[in-house]
C-alpha cells in the first residue's frame, strides 16, 4: 500500500487538472457572453453584478487550479460557485435531471473535487509546493 501513498501527489494533480479544465471552459463561456450571463442570473433572482464574480471565479479560479497556485483559495471560490449553481439552477431538476433539464450530478461531483482540494491542497506537483513550501498560503 505504500506505493499508493507515494502516488497521492499524482492523484491531486489529476483532480486539479480535471476540475481546472472544467472551470476554465465554463468560465470562458460565461466571460465571452457576460451580458447573457448577467441576464440569466438576474432571471434567477441573483444580482446581475454577481455574473462578473461568478465568471471570473470560474475562469481565473480554474487557471489557478491548473497551475496549482493558491489552490485552496481557488478551490474555495469554485466550491461556493458550484453550490450556488446547484441550488439556483440544477436542484429543481433532481439528481439526474428527471424533468428534462440538467441534473445536479455533474456540478455536485465538481464541487466534491473542489471541497477535497480545499482540505488537501495542491500536492507536491504544483506551484504552491514549489513557491510556498507546500501550502496555498504564505508561511510566517
SULDAUR-V607636 format. One record per backbone hydrogen bond with DSSP energy under -0.5 kcal/mol. CO is the residue of the C=O (numbers start at 1). NH is the residue of the N-H. E is the energy in kcal/mol with one decimal. If there is no record, write none. Layout:
# SULDAUR-V607636
{{CO:NH:E} {CO:NH:E}}
This chain:
# SULDAUR-V607636
{{1:5:-1.5} {2:6:-2.1} {3:7:-1.1} {5:8:-1.1} {7:10:-0.5} {7:11:-1.9} {8:12:-2.4} {9:13:-2.0} {10:14:-2.4} {11:15:-2.3} {12:16:-2.6} {13:17:-2.8} {14:18:-2.4} {15:19:-2.5} {16:20:-2.9} {17:21:-2.3} {18:22:-2.1} {19:23:-2.6} {20:24:-2.6} {21:25:-2.1} {22:26:-2.3} {23:27:-3.0} {24:28:-2.7} {25:29:-1.8} {26:30:-1.8} {27:31:-2.9} {28:32:-2.5} {29:33:-0.6} {30:33:-0.6} {31:34:-1.0} {33:37:-2.7} {34:38:-2.9} {35:39:-2.0} {36:40:-2.7} {37:41:-2.4} {38:42:-2.2} {39:43:-2.0} {40:44:-0.9} {41:46:-2.6} {42:45:-1.3} {47:50:-1.9} {48:51:-1.9} {49:52:-0.9} {49:53:-1.1} {50:54:-3.0} {51:55:-2.6} {52:56:-2.4} {53:57:-2.6} {54:58:-2.5} {55:59:-2.7} {56:60:-2.1} {56:61:-0.9} {57:61:-1.1} {58:62:-1.5} {59:63:-2.0} {60:64:-2.4} {61:65:-2.3} {62:66:-2.5} {63:67:-2.0} {64:68:-1.5} {64:69:-2.4} {67:127:-1.6} {68:128:-3.0} {70:74:-2.7} {71:75:-2.9} {72:76:-1.9} {73:77:-2.2} {74:78:-2.5} {75:79:-2.6} {76:80:-2.4} {77:81:-2.4} {78:82:-2.5} {79:83:-2.3} {80:84:-2.3} {81:85:-2.1} {82:86:-2.6} {83:87:-2.5} {84:88:-2.8} {85:89:-2.3} {85:90:-1.7} {86:91:-2.7} {90:93:-1.6} {91:94:-1.8} {93:98:-1.1} {93:99:-0.8} {94:104:-1.5} {95:105:-1.3} {97:100:-1.8} {104:108:-1.8} {105:109:-2.0} {106:110:-2.3} {107:111:-2.5} {108:112:-2.1} {109:113:-1.9} {110:114:-2.3} {111:115:-2.8} {112:116:-2.2} {113:117:-2.2} {114:118:-1.7} {115:119:-1.2} {116:120:-2.8} {117:121:-1.9} {124:126:-1.0} {126:130:-1.6} {127:131:-3.3} {127:132:-0.5} {128:132:-2.3} {128:134:-1.3} {129:133:-0.8} {132:135:-0.6}}
